[in-house]
Amino acid sequence: MIDFERQQVTHDPELDAKLRAKVDELDSRALAEYAHTLNLFPPGWADGANPPISLAWPADDFDSDGVLIWDTAKAPDEE
């Protein structure tokens, strides 16, 4: 189960919009690198964790735009 509150990249609508503007242009790891330029870092980042960013939907909420999350469940070689 995804902890959307903890893993959401940002709750700031302006920063979220900047990230979403790049979703179709960058892969998940490049999007994470772009997030770093906006001073956005994943939980545990100081411990060396650097997960990609994915778009996810809370259960039964597929009509929304989804939530950009730090995808800590992805293997390092997945994009």
Helices and strands as residue ranges (DSSP letters): H 4-7, H 13-20, H 28-37, G 45-47, E 53-56, E 67-70
